[in-house]
Amino acid sequence: MAAPGGRQFAWTTNERGRRNIWVAAPGAGGYGARQITNFSKDDGLDLGELNWVPGGSEIIYTRGGTLTGGFLGGADRNPNPTSLAAGASPQEIWAVSLSSGTSRRLAEGRSPLVSPRGDLVAYVFGGQIWVVDLAGGKPRKLLHDNGSPGPQTPGLPPAMAWSPDGARLAFVSQRGDHAFIGVYALDNERLTWLAPSLDTDSNPTWSPDGARVAFMRTAGGGGVFPAPRTGIPWSVIVADARTGEGKAVWRADPGVGSVFTTFDSPAQKAPLMWAAGDNIVFPWEKTGWVHLYAVPARGGEARALTSGQFEVTHSEMAPDRRSIVYASNQGDPDRRHLWRVQVLGGAPTQLTHGEDSEDRPIVSGDGGAIAGLQSGGVAPLRPSVVETDGRMRPLVGNDIPATYPASKLSAPVPVTFQAADGLTLHGQLFLPPKSAGNGPHPALLFFHGGPRKQSLLAWGNEPHNYANCLYLASQGYVVLAVNYRGSSGYGLNFRLPEGFGPAGGSEAADVRAGALYLAGRPDVDKTRIGSWGHSYGGMLTAQGLARSSDLLAAGVVNSALTNWRSLFVKAGFVSPSDTAAGAALVAASPIGAISTWKAPVLLIYNDDDRASPFSQAVELAGALRRQNVEFEQKIIPNEIHNPQMYASTLSIYEATNAFLFRHLERPAK
């Protein structure tokens, strides 16, 4: 995050489970960085949701619990990955001083939002909005809401926004099949609902003068995964913050782009930005690609700020509101670079370029510097600042350990291949070092989670898995990371293909396509091809083992869904008595092809998983036993979908690699 003024930046790190906050500030010799918290244990306590206070003297943060949700919820229940006998540690909001490094507890809760006045912190506790004085004092419930403070997307923080003067708070009130936007005034304790309707309202953003609030409106309470390509068009509403009267100032066209989709970034603050010229900027998939558009707040036609066969993945408005800095894969489909576009007109300008990948841009408080995350094919993700020559300089100069074996690792190369139905797939191929000889080598398929993610030619959304791809290649394996159908980065039709997921499991064809690609390479031993993946990538591995055991010799299924019917019944999406729907869901699942599953598998599951229920593992193990399929298991009590502890993560990769080495015969170094 950028400080509210000047050119300071802050970020969080996770070094072997030790989560801390760092701050960088410019000096005579460039940026200098320092760690301002001092947490020294792998204690499984999440840390994040940073907020600078006005003036930049303190940073507010959340520590404890988990800052990610899950398909079936559970964010309100703190995990206990260390298995403390006394129970899970609480989730708390703290303030750390930049001058002394001293932290002080403000309240129990999460999602802190500092008022522009610098006097209050709004936050969420027990499904309600609370406030606490920044100077200290007893927390108090701001209001009692019959709903809960949003949002509709699991894993994202509740949607709240202070007015520019800090006198009012806009928030989402999620009520199941609909959602309202409310505005609470501190001076008279008045609550105003903005143009309430039968639909789902979200993502409130204030006009610069604090007189109006813009927000998104979508029909109904959301649908079952995967989202449809088309539907009832979504709209942008602008309402008077005092009277609540509002109207739609823009509505999506029917057809392509009628269903809202946001940017492909877990760090995106809000998809609506109130920009210069009284324009509202937002993402729209009108052309089948996620791009930036602007519409006058008074109403009118949407004007494209970006266009082409690429996707905008993250954006941030400059403090003067005149430009948007964003990341995209324009001209480089398997990397991301930073760009800037003027809201009032003009062609976008590329800010970074080269063989590295840059993502998640933020603009400094004075608008004079841009930072983001930079990585290479071998160099890990690092917070960096954009230089005038289009390159990025790391904010910390010596943060990569001296033991990191960069000289023994090789960056992947891009490849494309086709599935049986003719769909072109993109992948990143990690090759063994020349010292490993010409082969034939054992080979592995890797599938990312999501599914709305994209494996890149650089460290990206899943750094642990990328690291393991590099490591396995260094050990003599040919590794192919597959961007299967359902992945982001290649447009709407690729991200939401026909028959995807529970609608037919069409992505299983991409597992076979990847295995055939590897089997056709002269440097691969086609009898020693395996697969692994986490979450949705684990399900792809399970699909491959069930449907392509003639090509795959072994696999590791980590925290994966394997029966859509069981999941949808548990979530209440399908009635247990609906036999036709249930049969179709089973047929689209790995467990639907259990009779042809022959290859041995390692099952890795965490029993407090809120995204892939542990019951999925129990059900799959029973089916494998009945089929007499060899399987091993690694179970971690009290861990969640993305493990909170470094010790858990490390043990998972040690088990993964040991299993693959054993079944695919680890080559000599």
BELFENFEN-V782104 format. One record per residue. N is the residue number from 1. RES is the residue in three letters. OMEGA is omega in whole degrees, 0 to 359 (* if undefined). NEAR is the number of other ideal C-beta (glycine too) atoms within 12 Angstrom. Layout:
n=N res=RES omega=OMEGA near=NEAR
n=N res=RES omega=OMEGA near=NEAR
This chain:
n=1 res=MET omega=177 near=34
n=2 res=ALA omega=175 near=39
n=3 res=ALA omega=183 near=34
n=4 res=PRO omega=176 near=28
n=5 res=GLY omega=180 near=19
n=6 res=GLY omega=186 near=23
n=7 res=ARG omega=176 near=31
n=8 res=GLN omega=175 near=37
n=9 res=PHE omega=176 near=42
n=10 res=ALA omega=178 near=41
n=11 res=TRP omega=177 near=40
n=12 res=THR omega=175 near=31
n=13 res=THR omega=174 near=31
n=14 res=ASN omega=182 near=29
n=15 res=GLU omega=182 near=22
n=16 res=ARG omega=177 near=19
n=17 res=GLY omega=179 near=26
n=18 res=ARG omega=184 near=23
n=19 res=ARG omega=182 near=33
n=20 res=ASN omega=179 near=33
n=21 res=ILE omega=176 near=40
n=22 res=TRP omega=177 near=37
n=23 res=VAL omega=176 near=40
n=24 res=ALA omega=179 near=38
n=25 res=ALA omega=181 near=29
n=26 res=PRO omega=177 near=23
n=27 res=GLY omega=183 near=13
n=28 res=ALA omega=182 near=7
n=29 res=GLY omega=184 near=9
n=30 res=GLY omega=182 near=19
n=31 res=TYR omega=170 near=29
n=32 res=GLY omega=184 near=22
n=33 res=ALA omega=178 near=31
n=34 res=ARG omega=176 near=24
n=35 res=GLN omega=184 near=25
n=36 res=ILE omega=170 near=33
n=37 res=THR omega=186 near=34
n=38 res=ASN omega=175 near=17
n=39 res=PHE omega=193 near=29
n=40 res=SER omega=184 near=14
n=41 res=LYS omega=171 near=18
n=42 res=ASP omega=191 near=23
n=43 res=ASP omega=178 near=27
n=44 res=GLY omega=180 near=38
n=45 res=LEU omega=180 near=37
n=46 res=ASP omega=180 near=35
n=47 res=LEU omega=180 near=38
n=48 res=GLY omega=182 near=36
n=49 res=GLU omega=183 near=39
n=50 res=LEU omega=174 near=41
n=51 res=ASN omega=172 near=40
n=52 res=TRP omega=171 near=37
n=53 res=VAL omega=177 near=34
n=54 res=PRO omega=184 near=25
n=55 res=GLY omega=172 near=21
n=56 res=GLY omega=182 near=30
n=57 res=SER omega=181 near=25
n=58 res=GLU omega=172 near=37
n=59 res=ILE omega=176 near=47
n=60 res=ILE omega=180 near=44
n=61 res=TYR omega=176 near=44
n=62 res=THR omega=176 near=42
n=63 res=ARG omega=179 near=40
n=64 res=GLY omega=181 near=34
n=65 res=GLY omega=175 near=37
n=66 res=THR omega=180 near=42
n=67 res=LEU omega=173 near=36
n=68 res=THR omega=179 near=30
n=69 res=GLY omega=180 near=32
n=70 res=GLY omega=182 near=31
n=71 res=PHE omega=181 near=30
n=72 res=LEU omega=177 near=29
n=73 res=GLY omega=178 near=21
n=74 res=GLY omega=181 near=25
n=75 res=ALA omega=180 near=36
n=76 res=ASP omega=180 near=24
n=77 res=ARG omega=184 near=22
n=78 res=ASN omega=177 near=32
n=79 res=PRO omega=180 near=42
n=80 res=ASN omega=187 near=29
n=81 res=PRO omega=178 near=36
n=82 res=THR omega=179 near=29
n=83 res=SER omega=176 near=22
n=84 res=LEU omega=181 near=17
n=85 res=ALA omega=181 near=8
n=86 res=ALA omega=180 near=9
n=87 res=GLY omega=184 near=13
n=88 res=ALA omega=175 near=27
n=89 res=SER omega=181 near=24
n=90 res=PRO omega=173 near=25
n=91 res=GLN omega=190 near=34
n=92 res=GLU omega=177 near=30
n=93 res=ILE omega=184 near=41
n=94 res=TRP omega=172 near=38
n=95 res=ALA omega=178 near=38
n=96 res=VAL omega=179 near=36
n=97 res=SER omega=178 near=21
n=98 res=LEU omega=182 near=29
n=99 res=SER omega=185 near=14
n=100 res=SER omega=184 near=14
n=101 res=GLY omega=180 near=21
n=102 res=THR omega=177 near=17
n=103 res=SER omega=175 near=25
n=104 res=ARG omega=182 near=22
n=105 res=ARG omega=178 near=24
n=106 res=LEU omega=184 near=37
n=107 res=ALA omega=170 near=37
n=108 res=GLU omega=182 near=24
n=109 res=GLY omega=181 near=41
n=110 res=ARG omega=177 near=44
n=111 res=SER omega=180 near=41
n=112 res=PRO omega=177 near=44
n=113 res=LEU omega=184 near=41
n=114 res=VAL omega=177 near=40
n=115 res=SER omega=175 near=32
n=116 res=PRO omega=176 near=28
n=117 res=ARG omega=181 near=24
n=118 res=GLY omega=182 near=24
n=119 res=ASP omega=185 near=22
n=120 res=LEU omega=170 near=37
n=121 res=VAL omega=172 near=49
n=122 res=ALA omega=181 near=47
n=123 res=TYR omega=182 near=42
n=124 res=VAL omega=176 near=42
n=125 res=PHE omega=179 near=32
n=126 res=GLY omega=178 near=21
n=127 res=GLY omega=179 near=25
n=128 res=GLN omega=180 near=28
n=129 res=ILE omega=178 near=42
n=130 res=TRP omega=172 near=37
n=131 res=VAL omega=175 near=37
n=132 res=VAL omega=177 near=35
n=133 res=ASP omega=180 near=21
n=134 res=LEU omega=180 near=35
n=135 res=ALA omega=182 near=15
n=136 res=GLY omega=181 near=15
n=137 res=GLY omega=183 near=15
n=138 res=LYS omega=177 near=11
n=139 res=PRO omega=179 near=28
n=140 res=ARG omega=177 near=22
n=141 res=LYS omega=183 near=23
n=142 res=LEU omega=180 near=33
n=143 res=LEU omega=174 near=26
n=144 res=HIS omega=184 near=19
n=145 res=ASP omega=178 near=30
n=146 res=ASN omega=176 near=18
n=147 res=GLY omega=175 near=31
n=148 res=SER omega=188 near=28
n=149 res=PRO omega=170 near=46
n=150 res=GLY omega=353 near=42
n=151 res=PRO omega=179 near=38
n=152 res=GLN omega=184 near=35
n=153 res=THR omega=180 near=34
n=154 res=PRO omega=176 near=26
n=155 res=GLY omega=179 near=29
n=156 res=LEU omega=181 near=31
n=157 res=PRO omega=178 near=35
n=158 res=PRO omega=185 near=44
n=159 res=ALA omega=174 near=40
n=160 res=MET omega=179 near=48
n=161 res=ALA omega=174 near=44
n=162 res=TRP omega=171 near=37
n=163 res=SER omega=183 near=35
n=164 res=PRO omega=180 near=25
n=165 res=ASP omega=178 near=22
n=166 res=GLY omega=183 near=27
n=167 res=ALA omega=183 near=26
n=168 res=ARG omega=180 near=38
n=169 res=LEU omega=173 near=47
n=170 res=ALA omega=183 near=45
n=171 res=PHE omega=175 near=46
n=172 res=VAL omega=173 near=42
n=173 res=SER omega=183 near=39
n=174 res=GLN omega=185 near=32
n=175 res=ARG omega=176 near=26
n=176 res=GLY omega=184 near=17
n=177 res=ASP omega=175 near=17
n=178 res=HIS omega=179 near=27
n=179 res=ALA omega=179 near=41
n=180 res=PHE omega=167 near=39
n=181 res=ILE omega=177 near=50
n=182 res=GLY omega=174 near=40
n=183 res=VAL omega=179 near=42
n=184 res=TYR omega=179 near=37
n=185 res=ALA omega=183 near=24
n=186 res=LEU omega=187 near=24
n=187 res=ASP omega=181 near=13
n=188 res=ASN omega=179 near=12
n=189 res=GLU omega=181 near=18
n=190 res=ARG omega=178 near=19
n=191 res=LEU omega=181 near=28
n=192 res=THR omega=176 near=30
n=193 res=TRP omega=186 near=33
n=194 res=LEU omega=175 near=40
n=195 res=ALA omega=184 near=32
n=196 res=PRO omega=183 near=26
n=197 res=SER omega=176 near=26
n=198 res=LEU omega=188 near=17
n=199 res=ASP omega=182 near=29
n=200 res=THR omega=180 near=37
n=201 res=ASP omega=185 near=45
n=202 res=SER omega=172 near=44
n=203 res=ASN omega=178 near=42
n=204 res=PRO omega=175 near=48
n=205 res=THR omega=186 near=40
n=206 res=TRP omega=169 near=37
n=207 res=SER omega=182 near=32
n=208 res=PRO omega=180 near=27
n=209 res=ASP omega=177 near=15
n=210 res=GLY omega=182 near=25
n=211 res=ALA omega=186 near=24
n=212 res=ARG omega=176 near=37
n=213 res=VAL omega=174 near=50
n=214 res=ALA omega=177 near=47
n=215 res=PHE omega=180 near=50
n=216 res=MET omega=175 near=44
n=217 res=ARG omega=176 near=40
n=218 res=THR omega=185 near=38
n=219 res=ALA omega=174 near=27
n=220 res=GLY omega=185 near=23
n=221 res=GLY omega=180 near=20
n=222 res=GLY omega=184 near=27
n=223 res=GLY omega=179 near=23
n=224 res=VAL omega=176 near=21
n=225 res=PHE omega=354 near=28
n=226 res=PRO omega=179 near=30
n=227 res=ALA omega=176 near=30
n=228 res=PRO omega=177 near=24
n=229 res=ARG omega=182 near=25
n=230 res=THR omega=180 near=25
n=231 res=GLY omega=177 near=22
n=232 res=ILE omega=186 near=22
n=233 res=PRO omega=175 near=27
n=234 res=TRP omega=185 near=39
n=235 res=SER omega=173 near=35
n=236 res=VAL omega=181 near=46
n=237 res=ILE omega=171 near=40
n=238 res=VAL omega=184 near=38
n=239 res=ALA omega=173 near=36
n=240 res=ASP omega=187 near=23
n=241 res=ALA omega=182 near=39
n=242 res=ARG omega=182 near=22
n=243 res=THR omega=183 near=16
n=244 res=GLY omega=180 near=26
n=245 res=GLU omega=182 near=18
n=246 res=GLY omega=179 near=32
n=247 res=LYS omega=175 near=22
n=248 res=ALA omega=178 near=27
n=249 res=VAL omega=178 near=33
n=250 res=TRP omega=178 near=34
n=251 res=ARG omega=179 near=26
n=252 res=ALA omega=176 near=32
n=253 res=ASP omega=173 near=21
n=254 res=PRO omega=178 near=15
n=255 res=GLY omega=182 near=18
n=256 res=VAL omega=181 near=24
n=257 res=GLY omega=181 near=31
n=258 res=SER omega=175 near=26
n=259 res=VAL omega=184 near=31
n=260 res=PHE omega=169 near=39
n=261 res=THR omega=182 near=39
n=262 res=THR omega=180 near=36
n=263 res=PHE omega=181 near=42
n=264 res=ASP omega=182 near=40
n=265 res=SER omega=177 near=35
n=266 res=PRO omega=183 near=30
n=267 res=ALA omega=182 near=31
n=268 res=GLN omega=183 near=33
n=269 res=LYS omega=181 near=32
n=270 res=ALA omega=182 near=37
n=271 res=PRO omega=178 near=40
n=272 res=LEU omega=180 near=46
n=273 res=MET omega=179 near=42
n=274 res=TRP omega=191 near=38
n=275 res=ALA omega=182 near=36
n=276 res=ALA omega=180 near=25
n=277 res=GLY omega=182 near=23
n=278 res=ASP omega=177 near=25
n=279 res=ASN omega=174 near=39
n=280 res=ILE omega=183 near=48
n=281 res=VAL omega=184 near=46
n=282 res=PHE omega=175 near=48
n=283 res=PRO omega=177 near=42
n=284 res=TRP omega=183 near=44
n=285 res=GLU omega=185 near=39
n=286 res=LYS omega=184 near=32
n=287 res=THR omega=186 near=26
n=288 res=GLY omega=177 near=26
n=289 res=TRP omega=182 near=35
n=290 res=VAL omega=180 near=44
n=291 res=HIS omega=179 near=38
n=292 res=LEU omega=177 near=48
n=293 res=TYR omega=177 near=38
n=294 res=ALA omega=177 near=40
n=295 res=VAL omega=176 near=35
n=296 res=PRO omega=181 near=25
n=297 res=ALA omega=177 near=36
n=298 res=ARG omega=181 near=19
n=299 res=GLY omega=179 near=21
n=300 res=GLY omega=180 near=20
n=301 res=GLU omega=176 near=18
n=302 res=ALA omega=181 near=31
n=303 res=ARG omega=181 near=28
n=304 res=ALA omega=173 near=27
n=305 res=LEU omega=176 near=37
n=306 res=THR omega=179 near=40
n=307 res=SER omega=179 near=24
n=308 res=GLY omega=181 near=23
n=309 res=GLN omega=175 near=21
n=310 res=PHE omega=183 near=34
n=311 res=GLU omega=169 near=41
n=312 res=VAL omega=187 near=46
n=313 res=THR omega=180 near=46
n=314 res=HIS omega=179 near=39
n=315 res=SER omega=175 near=47
n=316 res=GLU omega=180 near=40
n=317 res=MET omega=176 near=39
n=318 res=ALA omega=182 near=30
n=319 res=PRO omega=179 near=28
n=320 res=ASP omega=177 near=21
n=321 res=ARG omega=184 near=28
n=322 res=ARG omega=181 near=25
n=323 res=SER omega=177 near=35
n=324 res=ILE omega=174 near=46
n=325 res=VAL omega=185 near=45
n=326 res=TYR omega=174 near=48
n=327 res=ALA omega=177 near=47
n=328 res=SER omega=176 near=46
n=329 res=ASN omega=180 near=40
n=330 res=GLN omega=177 near=32
n=331 res=GLY omega=183 near=17
n=332 res=ASP omega=195 near=28
n=333 res=PRO omega=183 near=33
n=334 res=ASP omega=169 near=35
n=335 res=ARG omega=175 near=38
n=336 res=ARG omega=177 near=46
n=337 res=HIS omega=185 near=40
n=338 res=LEU omega=182 near=46
n=339 res=TRP omega=173 near=42
n=340 res=ARG omega=176 near=33
n=341 res=VAL omega=177 near=37
n=342 res=GLN omega=183 near=28
n=343 res=VAL omega=186 near=35
n=344 res=LEU omega=175 near=20
n=345 res=GLY omega=180 near=16
n=346 res=GLY omega=181 near=16
n=347 res=ALA omega=176 near=15
n=348 res=PRO omega=178 near=31
n=349 res=THR omega=179 near=22
n=350 res=GLN omega=183 near=25
n=351 res=LEU omega=180 near=36
n=352 res=THR omega=181 near=39
n=353 res=HIS omega=178 near=24
n=354 res=GLY omega=184 near=26
n=355 res=GLU omega=171 near=24
n=356 res=ASP omega=176 near=36
n=357 res=SER omega=182 near=45
n=358 res=GLU omega=186 near=48
n=359 res=ASP omega=175 near=45
n=360 res=ARG omega=181 near=39
n=361 res=PRO omega=170 near=44
n=362 res=ILE omega=182 near=43
n=363 res=VAL omega=181 near=37
n=364 res=SER omega=184 near=35
n=365 res=GLY omega=178 near=27
n=366 res=ASP omega=178 near=19
n=367 res=GLY omega=187 near=23
n=368 res=GLY omega=181 near=20
n=369 res=ALA omega=179 near=34
n=370 res=ILE omega=177 near=41
n=371 res=ALA omega=179 near=45
n=372 res=GLY omega=178 near=44
n=373 res=LEU omega=181 near=43
n=374 res=GLN omega=175 near=41
n=375 res=SER omega=176 near=36
n=376 res=GLY omega=177 near=32
n=377 res=GLY omega=177 near=32
n=378 res=VAL omega=182 near=30
n=379 res=ALA omega=183 near=28
n=380 res=PRO omega=177 near=32
n=381 res=LEU omega=178 near=35
n=382 res=ARG omega=172 near=35
n=383 res=PRO omega=187 near=38
n=384 res=SER omega=179 near=40
n=385 res=VAL omega=183 near=40
n=386 res=VAL omega=176 near=39
n=387 res=GLU omega=183 near=23
n=388 res=THR omega=181 near=13
n=389 res=ASP omega=179 near=11
n=390 res=GLY omega=176 near=21
n=391 res=ARG omega=179 near=21
n=392 res=MET omega=179 near=36
n=393 res=ARG omega=179 near=29
n=394 res=PRO omega=178 near=34
n=395 res=LEU omega=175 near=37
n=396 res=VAL omega=188 near=28
n=397 res=GLY omega=187 near=17
n=398 res=ASN omega=186 near=12
n=399 res=ASP omega=177 near=24
n=400 res=ILE omega=183 near=20
n=401 res=PRO omega=179 near=11
n=402 res=ALA omega=181 near=9
n=403 res=THR omega=180 near=8
n=404 res=TYR omega=189 near=18
n=405 res=PRO omega=184 near=19
n=406 res=ALA omega=183 near=19
n=407 res=SER omega=181 near=12
n=408 res=LYS omega=184 near=20
n=409 res=LEU omega=180 near=29
n=410 res=SER omega=179 near=29
n=411 res=ALA omega=179 near=29
n=412 res=PRO omega=177 near=36
n=413 res=VAL omega=180 near=21
n=414 res=PRO omega=175 near=26
n=415 res=VAL omega=171 near=29
n=416 res=THR omega=178 near=22
n=417 res=PHE omega=186 near=30
n=418 res=GLN omega=171 near=21
n=419 res=ALA omega=184 near=29
n=420 res=ALA omega=180 near=20
n=421 res=ASP omega=176 near=19
n=422 res=GLY omega=180 near=11
n=423 res=LEU omega=178 near=28
n=424 res=THR omega=181 near=22
n=425 res=LEU omega=178 near=39
n=426 res=HIS omega=177 near=40
n=427 res=GLY omega=175 near=41
n=428 res=GLN omega=185 near=42
n=429 res=LEU omega=177 near=36
n=430 res=PHE omega=185 near=41
n=431 res=LEU omega=178 near=35
n=432 res=PRO omega=176 near=35
n=433 res=PRO omega=180 near=26
n=434 res=LYS omega=180 near=14
n=435 res=SER omega=179 near=16
n=436 res=ALA omega=179 near=25
n=437 res=GLY omega=184 near=15
n=438 res=ASN omega=179 near=17
n=439 res=GLY omega=7 near=23
n=440 res=PRO omega=183 near=26
n=441 res=HIS omega=166 near=37
n=442 res=PRO omega=185 near=39
n=443 res=ALA omega=182 near=46
n=444 res=LEU omega=169 near=49
n=445 res=LEU omega=173 near=54
n=446 res=PHE omega=178 near=49
n=447 res=PHE omega=179 near=53
n=448 res=HIS omega=177 near=44
n=449 res=GLY omega=177 near=38
n=450 res=GLY omega=8 near=36
n=451 res=PRO omega=183 near=42
n=452 res=ARG omega=173 near=37
n=453 res=LYS omega=178 near=32
n=454 res=GLN omega=170 near=44
n=455 res=SER omega=185 near=46
n=456 res=LEU omega=174 near=45
n=457 res=LEU omega=181 near=37
n=458 res=ALA omega=176 near=39
n=459 res=TRP omega=184 near=37
n=460 res=GLY omega=189 near=47
n=461 res=ASN omega=182 near=39
n=462 res=GLU omega=187 near=31
n=463 res=PRO omega=179 near=25
n=464 res=HIS omega=181 near=31
n=465 res=ASN omega=176 near=39
n=466 res=TYR omega=179 near=39
n=467 res=ALA omega=181 near=31
n=468 res=ASN omega=174 near=37
n=469 res=CYS omega=178 near=49
n=470 res=LEU omega=183 near=38
n=471 res=TYR omega=182 near=32
n=472 res=LEU omega=176 near=42
n=473 res=ALA omega=179 near=39
n=474 res=SER omega=180 near=31
n=475 res=GLN omega=174 near=33
n=476 res=GLY omega=179 near=36
n=477 res=TYR omega=166 near=43
n=478 res=VAL omega=185 near=48
n=479 res=VAL omega=178 near=47
n=480 res=LEU omega=173 near=48
n=481 res=ALA omega=188 near=48
n=482 res=VAL omega=168 near=51
n=483 res=ASN omega=183 near=46
n=484 res=TYR omega=176 near=52
n=485 res=ARG omega=189 near=45
n=486 res=GLY omega=178 near=45
n=487 res=SER omega=176 near=42
n=488 res=SER omega=176 near=42
n=489 res=GLY omega=186 near=45
n=490 res=TYR omega=175 near=32
n=491 res=GLY omega=184 near=31
n=492 res=LEU omega=185 near=35
n=493 res=ASN omega=177 near=21
n=494 res=PHE omega=182 near=33
n=495 res=ARG omega=179 near=33
n=496 res=LEU omega=183 near=33
n=497 res=PRO omega=177 near=30
n=498 res=GLU omega=175 near=20
n=499 res=GLY omega=186 near=21
n=500 res=PHE omega=173 near=34
n=501 res=GLY omega=182 near=36
n=502 res=PRO omega=179 near=37
n=503 res=ALA omega=178 near=28
n=504 res=GLY omega=179 near=25
n=505 res=GLY omega=183 near=42
n=506 res=SER omega=181 near=32
n=507 res=GLU omega=177 near=48
n=508 res=ALA omega=178 near=42
n=509 res=ALA omega=182 near=33
n=510 res=ASP omega=174 near=45
n=511 res=VAL omega=179 near=48
n=512 res=ARG omega=179 near=37
n=513 res=ALA omega=178 near=39
n=514 res=GLY omega=179 near=52
n=515 res=ALA omega=178 near=45
n=516 res=LEU omega=177 near=29
n=517 res=TYR omega=180 near=31
n=518 res=LEU omega=182 near=45
n=519 res=ALA omega=180 near=29
n=520 res=GLY omega=180 near=21
n=521 res=ARG omega=181 near=28
n=522 res=PRO omega=181 near=14
n=523 res=ASP omega=182 near=25
n=524 res=VAL omega=171 near=35
n=525 res=ASP omega=188 near=25
n=526 res=LYS omega=176 near=26
n=527 res=THR omega=182 near=22
n=528 res=ARG omega=177 near=32
n=529 res=ILE omega=179 near=43
n=530 res=GLY omega=183 near=51
n=531 res=SER omega=172 near=58
n=532 res=TRP omega=178 near=54
n=533 res=GLY omega=180 near=50
n=534 res=HIS omega=177 near=43
n=535 res=SER omega=180 near=41
n=536 res=TYR omega=175 near=42
n=537 res=GLY omega=174 near=47
n=538 res=GLY omega=177 near=46
n=539 res=MET omega=176 near=47
n=540 res=LEU omega=176 near=54
n=541 res=THR omega=178 near=54
n=542 res=ALA omega=176 near=55
n=543 res=GLN omega=180 near=50
n=544 res=GLY omega=180 near=51
n=545 res=LEU omega=181 near=51
n=546 res=ALA omega=188 near=43
n=547 res=ARG omega=182 near=38
n=548 res=SER omega=177 near=36
n=549 res=SER omega=175 near=33
n=550 res=ASP omega=181 near=20
n=551 res=LEU omega=184 near=33
n=552 res=LEU omega=183 near=45
n=553 res=ALA omega=182 near=35
n=554 res=ALA omega=178 near=40
n=555 res=GLY omega=177 near=51
n=556 res=VAL omega=179 near=50
n=557 res=VAL omega=187 near=51
n=558 res=ASN omega=173 near=54
n=559 res=SER omega=188 near=46
n=560 res=ALA omega=166 near=48
n=561 res=LEU omega=179 near=50
n=562 res=THR omega=177 near=47
n=563 res=ASN omega=182 near=39
n=564 res=TRP omega=182 near=42
n=565 res=ARG omega=180 near=32
n=566 res=SER omega=181 near=33
n=567 res=LEU omega=184 near=36
n=568 res=PHE omega=175 near=31
n=569 res=VAL omega=179 near=26
n=570 res=LYS omega=181 near=24
n=571 res=ALA omega=180 near=25
n=572 res=GLY omega=180 near=13
n=573 res=PHE omega=183 near=23
n=574 res=VAL omega=177 near=25
n=575 res=SER omega=177 near=15
n=576 res=PRO omega=182 near=15
n=577 res=SER omega=180 near=9
n=578 res=ASP omega=186 near=16
n=579 res=THR omega=181 near=14
n=580 res=ALA omega=179 near=13
n=581 res=ALA omega=180 near=22
n=582 res=GLY omega=180 near=25
n=583 res=ALA omega=179 near=16
n=584 res=ALA omega=180 near=22
n=585 res=LEU omega=177 near=36
n=586 res=VAL omega=181 near=31
n=587 res=ALA omega=179 near=27
n=588 res=ALA omega=187 near=35
n=589 res=SER omega=173 near=39
n=590 res=PRO omega=183 near=50
n=591 res=ILE omega=177 near=40
n=592 res=GLY omega=178 near=30
n=593 res=ALA omega=184 near=29
n=594 res=ILE omega=183 near=32
n=595 res=SER omega=179 near=17
n=596 res=THR omega=178 near=22
n=597 res=TRP omega=181 near=37
n=598 res=LYS omega=189 near=26
n=599 res=ALA omega=177 near=38
n=600 res=PRO omega=185 near=29
n=601 res=VAL omega=170 near=46
n=602 res=LEU omega=177 near=42
n=603 res=LEU omega=178 near=43
n=604 res=ILE omega=182 near=45
n=605 res=TYR omega=175 near=41
n=606 res=ASN omega=195 near=42
n=607 res=ASP omega=173 near=29
n=608 res=ASP omega=181 near=35
n=609 res=ASP omega=180 near=41
n=610 res=ARG omega=179 near=32
n=611 res=ALA omega=176 near=37
n=612 res=SER omega=186 near=44
n=613 res=PRO omega=181 near=33
n=614 res=PHE omega=179 near=36
n=615 res=SER omega=176 near=22
n=616 res=GLN omega=179 near=41
n=617 res=ALA omega=180 near=37
n=618 res=VAL omega=180 near=23
n=619 res=GLU omega=180 near=32
n=620 res=LEU omega=180 near=41
n=621 res=ALA omega=178 near=27
n=622 res=GLY omega=179 near=20
n=623 res=ALA omega=179 near=30
n=624 res=LEU omega=178 near=33
n=625 res=ARG omega=180 near=17
n=626 res=ARG omega=180 near=15
n=627 res=GLN omega=182 near=25
n=628 res=ASN omega=176 near=13
n=629 res=VAL omega=179 near=32
n=630 res=GLU omega=174 near=24
n=631 res=PHE omega=173 near=33
n=632 res=GLU omega=182 near=24
n=633 res=GLN omega=170 near=26
n=634 res=LYS omega=185 near=29
n=635 res=ILE omega=179 near=25
n=636 res=ILE omega=179 near=36
n=637 res=PRO omega=171 near=20
n=638 res=ASN omega=174 near=27
n=639 res=GLU omega=182 near=34
n=640 res=ILE omega=189 near=41
n=641 res=HIS omega=172 near=41
n=642 res=ASN omega=190 near=38
n=643 res=PRO omega=180 near=39
n=644 res=GLN omega=186 near=38
n=645 res=MET omega=175 near=33
n=646 res=TYR omega=180 near=25
n=647 res=ALA omega=178 near=23
n=648 res=SER omega=181 near=37
n=649 res=THR omega=181 near=34
n=650 res=LEU omega=181 near=20
n=651 res=SER omega=179 near=23
n=652 res=ILE omega=181 near=36
n=653 res=TYR omega=175 near=32
n=654 res=GLU omega=178 near=20
n=655 res=ALA omega=179 near=27
n=656 res=THR omega=185 near=43
n=657 res=ASN omega=179 near=31
n=658 res=ALA omega=179 near=21
n=659 res=PHE omega=181 near=34
n=660 res=LEU omega=179 near=42
n=661 res=PHE omega=184 near=29
n=662 res=ARG omega=185 near=21
n=663 res=HIS omega=179 near=31
n=664 res=LEU omega=179 near=39
n=665 res=GLU omega=181 near=21
n=666 res=ARG omega=179 near=22
n=667 res=PRO omega=177 near=26
n=668 res=ALA omega=179 near=13
n=669 res=LYS omega=* near=15
